[in-house]
Amino acid sequence: MRNVLNSYGRALLSQLHGKILLLSVVPFILSLILWGALLYVGLQPLIDSLHALFTEYDFFRTSGQVLATFGLGVLKAVIVPLIAMFMLLPLMILTALIFMGLFAMPAIGRHIGGRHFPQLEKKHGGSLLGSVGTSLATFLLFIVVWVLMLPLYAFPPAALVGQAVLWGWLTYRVMAYDAMADYASVDERHAIMRTQRWPLLAIGMVSGAAGAVPGMLWMGGVMSVVFFPFLAAFAIWLYVLIFIFTGLWFQYYCLEALARLRGVRGMTDVAPADA
C-alpha cells in the first residue's frame, strides 16, 4: 500500500502541471461534440420510447409504489428521464475512457516515464487498437454484470458496495493496460495485472468513488431542463479531469511495479514543479 499512497501523491502533484492540464482539452472537446450531437438527436426519442413502454405495461404505478416505499415518491414525475440518463451514463463514461486512452494516456506515459523512469526500457506490449479493444471488451462484460446487479438497489448498502467494486474493476482493467502499453511486454503486463490485482482494484475503486460526483450532476440535469446542457458539459469535463488524475495514479503505480519486476531502480527524484 505504500506504493499506492506514493503514487497518489505523485499523481496529485502532476495533475497541476500545465502540460497535464492541457491534456483534458482534446478528450473534453471530442466528448462534448459527440454527446452534444447524440443527445440532440436521440435523447427525446429515447424518452418517448421509455414513456410509451411505461404506459403500455403500467410501469408508472409499479415504479411509484417502489419509490414511495423508500420515501422517494417525488421522483415519480421524472422517473422516465431519470432512467434514460441512467442508461446513457455508462456510455458517456466509456467514450471518455476511450478518448483518454487514445489522446491522453500516451502523453501521460511519456511525461511520467521520461521524468521518473528514464531507466525503463520500452517493450511496447500494447497498442492503440489493443487499448480500444480492451475498453470495449471490458465494458461489455461490465454492462452484463451491471444489469445483473440492478436488483441490489432494493438494498442500497449492497448496491453501493457492488457498484464501487464494479467501477473499480472497469477502471483498473482499462487504465492499467494503457499505463503499461508502451513500457511492459505482454507477459510483464499480465504478471503485474495478476500479482498487483488488489492494489490496482483499490486505486480503481477510489477513482470510481470520485467519479460518482459528475454522475450526480448528470442525473441532476433531469431536475432542471434549462440547465441540463450546462450540467452535462460540466459533468463530462469533471469525468475527463478525474480520468486524467486516475491515469496519472495508475501510470506511477504500474511503472514502479514494472521497475520492481525487472529489478531496476524505481522512481527518480525530481523537483515537485516538474512532477
N, C-alpha and C positions, 0 to 999 in steps of 0.2 A: 504493500500500500504506500510505502514511502515514494516509490517512483510515480504512483498515481497522483500524489499530492505535489511532488516536484514538477511534474508535467503540467498540472493545473496552474501553478504559479507562473511557469514559463509562458503558458498559453495566455494568461491574463495580461502579462506584460506585452506579448507580441500583438495582442488584439489592438493595442493602442498605437502600433506602428503605422505610419502614413501609408506605406505600400499595402499593408494588410487591409486597412480600412477601404482602400480603393478597390480591393477585390470584390467587395459587396456590390459594386455598381453594375457589372455585367449580369450576374445572376438575377439581381433585383429587376433590372430593366426587362430582361427576357421573360421572367416570370410574370411581370406586370403586363406586358404586351399579350402574352399567351392567355393569361387568366382574364384579362380585360375583355379580349375577344370572345373567349368561351362563355363567360358569364353574360355578356351582352347578347349572344346568340342563343345560348342554351339554358340559362337559369329559369326563365319564365316557363318555357315548355316543360322543364323538369318538375317545377312546382305544380303546373296544371295537371301533369300526368299523375303525380302523387295525390293531388286533391281528388281527382276522379277515382283513383284506386280506393282512397279512404271513404269516399261517398258510396261506392259500389258495395263494399264489404262492411260498412258500418264501423269502420275503424275509429271514427271520431268519438263514438260513445265509449268504446273499449279503452282508447288512449286516455280519454277524460277521466275514467274511473281509476286507471292506474296512476295517473298524475295526482289525482285527488288523494289517493292513498298515501303518497309521500309529501302531501302538502304543497304540491306544485300545480294546482288546478289553474292558476293564472296562465300557464304556458299552453293551455288547450287551444287558445286562439291562434298561436303561432307554431303549432306542432308540425304542420306540413313544411313550411320554410325551414324550420329547425332541423328536420330530418334531411332535407335537401342539402343544407350546409354540412351536416354530419357526414353525408355521403361524399361530398366534394372535398372535405378536408384532407383525407388521406391522399387523394390525387394531387392536391396542391403541394403537399409535403414531398411526394415522390418527385414532382418536377423540380422542386427546389434542390432535392438531393442530387438529381441527375445534372442539373446546371452547375451545382457545386463541384461534382466530380469532373465535369468537362472543363470548366473555366477557372475554378479557384484552387482545387486541391493540387494540381501540378505546380502552380506558383507557390503555394504554401510549402510543398515539398522542397522546391529549390531554395526558398528563403531559409527554412529551418535547417535543411541538410547542408547547405553551403556555409552557414554561420556556426552551427553547433556540432555537425557531424562530418567535417571535411574528410575524415579518415575512412569513411564507409564507402566501399565500392558499390557502384550501381550495377545490379544484375538484371534489372528490367523484367521482373517476373509477372508484371501486369501490363495492361494496355487500356486505352480509352474505350475500345469496344468491350473489353472484359469488364470495365467499370460499369458501363451501361447494362451489360448482361447481368452482372451481379445485382445491380439495383433492381432490375425488372424481376428477376427470379426470386430474390428475397422478398420483394413487395408482393408478388403473387401469393407466396406462402403466408406472408403477413396478413393479407386480406382474408384468406381462408380461416386462419386462427382468430382474427379479429371478429369475423361474423359468428364463429362458434362461441365466442366469449360474450356476445351481446346479452344472453340471459343473466350473466353475472350482475348486470345493472340493477337487478331486483334486490341485490345485496351490495350497496355502494362500496363498503370497505374492500370486499373481494374484487370488485371491478377495478378499483383504484390500483390495487397491487398487481392484478393481472395486466392491466394496460401499461403500467410502469415497466414491468418485465418485458412485455411485448415490444414496446417502443425502444427500450434499451437494446434488445436483441437486434431489431431492424437497424438501429443507428450503428451499432458496433460492427455488424456484418458488412455494411456498406462503407463506412468510414475507414475501418481497418484495412480493407482492400485498397482503397485509394491512397491511404497513408504509406503503404508498403509497395505500391505498384512499381515505382522506379528503382527502389533500393534492394528489395528482397527477391530471391528466386522463388519459384513456385513452391518448392519443398520448404524453404525457410518461412514463407508466409503461412503455409499450413501448420508448421511446427509452432509458430507463435500464436496463431489462432487457437490451437489446441491447448498449449501449456498456459497461455495467458487469458483463457476464456473468461474467468470470473472477474479479474480486474477490468478487462475490456467491457464486460457486461455492466459493471458498476459505473464506468465512465458513461456508457450509453444511457443508463437509467437516470443518472443525474442530469445529463443533457436533455433527455426526454422530458423530465420534470420541468426544466426550464422552457421546453417547447410547448408546455401547456398554456403559457401566457398568451402568445399570439393566437393560439386556438380559441381561447376565451374571447378575444377581440373579434375573431372571425365569426364565431357563433353570436356574439353580441350584435352583429350587424343586422340580425333578424329583428331585433327590437327597435331598430332605427333605420328605416328605409332611406331616409335622407342622407345619413352619414355612412351608409353601408360601403360605398365606393372608397371613402377615405379610410374606414376601419379595415377593409380588405387589403388596401395598399399598405397600410401600416403593419398589418399582420404579416404580409409577405416580406416586408423589409426586416421585421424582427426575426422571422424564420431564417432569412439569409444570414443576419448577424450571428444568431445562435449557432447556425451550422458552421460558420467560419470559425467561431471560437471552438466548437466541438472538433472541427477538422484540425485546428492547431493542437488541441489537447491530445487527440489520437496520434497526430504526427510525432509529437515529442515522445509520447509513451512508446509507440511502436518502434521508432528508430533507436531509442535507448534499449528496448528489449532485443532488437536485432544486433546492436553492438555487443550486448552481453552474450548473445547466442554465438557470435563469431569470435568472442574472446578478445575484442579490441576495446580500447579506451572509449568511454561514453561521452557525454556532453562536454564540449569545451566551454570554458568560462568566457563570456563576453560582457561588455558593458550593458546595463539594462536598456539604455537608449537604443541599442542595436538588437534588442531581443527579437 
